Amino acid sequence: MDKTVTVSNCKNCGYNVENVNFCSHCGAKKITKRITYKNLITEITEVYLNIDGTLIKTIKDLTIKPHIVINDYINGVRKKHLNLPSYLLLSLTLSTLLSFIKEKAFNIASEIDKSDKNSEVVEFLKETVEKFPTLGYFILIPLFSLMSRFVFRKYRKYNFLEHNVINAYLIAHITILTFIPYIITFCFGDYVEETSSIFLLIQLIYATFLFKNLYNVSYWRVIIKGFVGFLLISLIVFGIAIIAGIASGILKESGLIN
């Protein structure tokens, strides 16, 4: 049974909170329960994940009507769904946990350890995304936003920062949706690479569905524009990789790096 303490005045500003749950002066919540493992976990989920029924609703609505969730957030609606920072935090936690389970529980080597054919730049990018999800998000979200902003530039509906919001929701939602299915695929061992292609296809289908509804255009228009944008980003990344490779070779020849 949880032990409670009597609180008459707000611990933050001193105002009377005897008959209320939140201080009318500073808005702080009145804490009446002692610190226990159960109460601590509850407080963490309330503060950082805001899990009060909105999580399930957010997952459901992002799956069937993602444009509404995203437009609401962009337009300042914050209470109907889980906010973006909390959703990203949850997806990052699951992504980190997924990498740990993959290597420690199932002893499946990362794609970096399996391959010796990639350039140093490609290996670095892959390793960053796979082993350091937080840094990977900071790379992928702006990169995807650059692509989506370019392919839909004529519509002038969302600015670049709003495209970052769109793609942050996109990546976070796919990460959360595929967490359990990914763990199931780890049971197949050698077939992980093949199933990864299926998950990539799912991400592309969802992205097409998302942007189709955001811009209210046909699926074919989204597919064609997305393909053009993908080619553009691929050329940019390829160009950066070539430049980095040339620079790396020059530095090695000069003895500045090993």
Buried (B, 14 or more C-beta within 10 A) or exposed (E): EEEEEEEEEBEEEEEEBEEEEEBEEEEBBBBEBEEEEEBEEBBEBEEEBBBEEBBEBBBEBBBEEBBBBBBBBBEEEEEEBBBBEBBBBBBBBBBBEBBEBBBEEBEBEBBBEEEEEBEEBBBBBBBBBBBBBEEBBEEBBBBBBBBBBBBBEEEEEBEEEBBBBBBBBBBBBBBBBBBEEBBEBBEEEEEBEEBEEEBEEBBEEBBBBBBBBBBEBEEEBBBEBBEEBEEBBEEEBEEEBEEBBEEBEEEEEEEEEE
